[in-house]
Structures are given as C-alpha cells and as structure tokens.
Amino acid sequence: MQHTTAWLKAVIGASMLAALPLSAETTKEDAMGQQIQVEVSGTPGVAFSAEWRVTHNGDTQTYQEEGQVPADYTFEGEGIQASIKVLSEGQLDVTVQKSGNRSRSSTQGKGSTLNIAVR
C-alpha cells in the first residue's frame, strides 16, 4: 500500500513538472501573438510621418510621429493600421509582422503615402 501511494505521488509530481514547460511556452507564444513589429527601411535618411492605429483588448490607440529611415517599432495588440507619408525624396519600404502574418509595402517620392494593415 505504501509503494502504491509513493508511486502515485511520483507519477503526479512528474506529470506536474512535465506540464510546466508547456504552460510557460504557451504563455510565451500567446504574448508573441500580441507583438507587432514594424520595420521602416529604404533610402537612408528619408523623412516620414506616421499614424499608427493599434487595436489592443478591443480598444484602438492612435500614435502619431515623425521619423527617418531606418526605424523599427514594436507594438502590443491584436492588429495595426498605419498611414505613412514620405516627407522627403527617396524610397520608403514598410514591413509589418505579427505572429506569422507579414505585410510589405513600398512607395517613392515626396508626398506619397502608403497604407498598411495587419491583424
């Protein structure tokens, strides 16, 4: 009887330990699924203005800023919509990536605008 109890405790303990890495990995994957990475590349030094609309937990936040190529951004959310306007001459390339989904767009010339979205 004592062997059965000890064996059962060992099996339950091992099962719980084996489940821990899976739980931690799942949580990490869930968090990565919320991460949105944006890469702005093209002609070095090209100036741009951007409006980022990030949806997170059902709410949409808008961020506006100006920057220069190259630039990288990371947002947390379920999706992003962006409108990026080129403020100087040159090429602008934008790549948005979220949990395996990737969208790329390019534009060239002062005053041109590109719109991009990933969910």
Contacts in CASP RR format, 6 or more apart in sequence:
PFRMAT RR
TARGET T0000
AUTHOR 0000-0000-0000
METHOD contacts of the structure
MODEL  1
MQHTTAWLKAVIGASMLAALPLSAETTKEDAMGQQIQVEVSGTPGVAFSA
EWRVTHNGDTQTYQEEGQVPADYTFEGEGIQASIKVLSEGQLDVTVQKSG
NRSRSSTQGKGSTLNIAVR
32 99 0 8 1.000
33 98 0 8 1.000
33 99 0 8 1.000
34 56 0 8 1.000
34 76 0 8 1.000
34 77 0 8 1.000
34 78 0 8 1.000
35 74 0 8 1.000
35 75 0 8 1.000
35 76 0 8 1.000
35 77 0 8 1.000
35 98 0 8 1.000
35 99 0 8 1.000
36 54 0 8 1.000
36 74 0 8 1.000
36 75 0 8 1.000
36 76 0 8 1.000
36 77 0 8 1.000
36 79 0 8 1.000
36 80 0 8 1.000
36 96 0 8 1.000
36 97 0 8 1.000
36 98 0 8 1.000
36 118 0 8 1.000
37 72 0 8 1.000
37 73 0 8 1.000
37 74 0 8 1.000
37 96 0 8 1.000
37 97 0 8 1.000
37 98 0 8 1.000
38 52 0 8 1.000
38 72 0 8 1.000
38 73 0 8 1.000
38 74 0 8 1.000
38 75 0 8 1.000
38 80 0 8 1.000
38 82 0 8 1.000
38 94 0 8 1.000
38 95 0 8 1.000
38 96 0 8 1.000
38 97 0 8 1.000
39 70 0 8 1.000
39 71 0 8 1.000
39 72 0 8 1.000
39 94 0 8 1.000
39 95 0 8 1.000
39 97 0 8 1.000
40 48 0 8 1.000
40 50 0 8 1.000
40 67 0 8 1.000
40 69 0 8 1.000
40 70 0 8 1.000
40 71 0 8 1.000
40 72 0 8 1.000
40 73 0 8 1.000
40 84 0 8 1.000
40 92 0 8 1.000
40 93 0 8 1.000
40 94 0 8 1.000
41 69 0 8 1.000
41 70 0 8 1.000
41 93 0 8 1.000
41 94 0 8 1.000
41 95 0 8 1.000
42 69 0 8 1.000
42 70 0 8 1.000
42 90 0 8 1.000
42 91 0 8 1.000
42 92 0 8 1.000
42 93 0 8 1.000
43 69 0 8 1.000
43 89 0 8 1.000
43 90 0 8 1.000
43 91 0 8 1.000
43 92 0 8 1.000
44 69 0 8 1.000
44 70 0 8 1.000
45 68 0 8 1.000
45 69 0 8 1.000
45 88 0 8 1.000
46 68 0 8 1.000
46 69 0 8 1.000
46 86 0 8 1.000
46 87 0 8 1.000
46 88 0 8 1.000
46 89 0 8 1.000
46 90 0 8 1.000
46 91 0 8 1.000
46 92 0 8 1.000
47 66 0 8 1.000
47 67 0 8 1.000
47 68 0 8 1.000
47 86 0 8 1.000
47 87 0 8 1.000
47 88 0 8 1.000
48 66 0 8 1.000
48 67 0 8 1.000
48 68 0 8 1.000
48 69 0 8 1.000
48 84 0 8 1.000
48 85 0 8 1.000
48 86 0 8 1.000
48 87 0 8 1.000
48 92 0 8 1.000
49 64 0 8 1.000
49 65 0 8 1.000
49 66 0 8 1.000
49 67 0 8 1.000
49 84 0 8 1.000
49 85 0 8 1.000
49 87 0 8 1.000
50 63 0 8 1.000
50 64 0 8 1.000
50 65 0 8 1.000
50 66 0 8 1.000
50 67 0 8 1.000
50 82 0 8 1.000
50 83 0 8 1.000
50 84 0 8 1.000
50 85 0 8 1.000
51 62 0 8 1.000
51 63 0 8 1.000
51 64 0 8 1.000
51 82 0 8 1.000
51 83 0 8 1.000
51 84 0 8 1.000
52 62 0 8 1.000
52 63 0 8 1.000
52 64 0 8 1.000
52 73 0 8 1.000
52 75 0 8 1.000
52 80 0 8 1.000
52 81 0 8 1.000
52 82 0 8 1.000
53 60 0 8 1.000
53 61 0 8 1.000
53 62 0 8 1.000
53 80 0 8 1.000
53 81 0 8 1.000
53 82 0 8 1.000
54 60 0 8 1.000
54 61 0 8 1.000
54 62 0 8 1.000
54 63 0 8 1.000
54 75 0 8 1.000
54 76 0 8 1.000
54 77 0 8 1.000
54 79 0 8 1.000
54 80 0 8 1.000
55 77 0 8 1.000
55 78 0 8 1.000
55 79 0 8 1.000
55 80 0 8 1.000
56 75 0 8 1.000
56 76 0 8 1.000
56 77 0 8 1.000
56 78 0 8 1.000
56 79 0 8 1.000
57 77 0 8 1.000
57 78 0 8 1.000
58 78 0 8 1.000
66 87 0 8 1.000
69 92 0 8 1.000
78 119 0 8 1.000
79 98 0 8 1.000
79 117 0 8 1.000
79 118 0 8 1.000
79 119 0 8 1.000
80 96 0 8 1.000
80 98 0 8 1.000
80 117 0 8 1.000
80 118 0 8 1.000
81 115 0 8 1.000
81 116 0 8 1.000
81 117 0 8 1.000
82 94 0 8 1.000
82 96 0 8 1.000
82 115 0 8 1.000
82 116 0 8 1.000
82 117 0 8 1.000
83 113 0 8 1.000
83 114 0 8 1.000
83 115 0 8 1.000
84 92 0 8 1.000
84 94 0 8 1.000
84 113 0 8 1.000
84 114 0 8 1.000
84 115 0 8 1.000
84 116 0 8 1.000
85 111 0 8 1.000
85 112 0 8 1.000
85 113 0 8 1.000
86 92 0 8 1.000
86 107 0 8 1.000
86 108 0 8 1.000
86 109 0 8 1.000
86 110 0 8 1.000
86 111 0 8 1.000
86 112 0 8 1.000
86 113 0 8 1.000
87 110 0 8 1.000
87 111 0 8 1.000
88 110 0 8 1.000
89 109 0 8 1.000
89 110 0 8 1.000
90 108 0 8 1.000
90 109 0 8 1.000
90 110 0 8 1.000
91 106 0 8 1.000
91 107 0 8 1.000
91 108 0 8 1.000
91 109 0 8 1.000
92 106 0 8 1.000
92 107 0 8 1.000
92 108 0 8 1.000
92 112 0 8 1.000
92 114 0 8 1.000
93 104 0 8 1.000
93 105 0 8 1.000
93 106 0 8 1.000
94 104 0 8 1.000
94 105 0 8 1.000
94 106 0 8 1.000
94 114 0 8 1.000
94 116 0 8 1.000
95 102 0 8 1.000
95 103 0 8 1.000
95 104 0 8 1.000
96 102 0 8 1.000
96 103 0 8 1.000
96 104 0 8 1.000
96 116 0 8 1.000
96 117 0 8 1.000
96 118 0 8 1.000
97 103 0 8 1.000
97 118 0 8 1.000
98 118 0 8 1.000
98 119 0 8 1.000
101 118 0 8 1.000
101 119 0 8 1.000
102 118 0 8 1.000
103 116 0 8 1.000
103 117 0 8 1.000
103 118 0 8 1.000
105 114 0 8 1.000
105 115 0 8 1.000
105 116 0 8 1.000
106 114 0 8 1.000
107 113 0 8 1.000
107 114 0 8 1.000
END
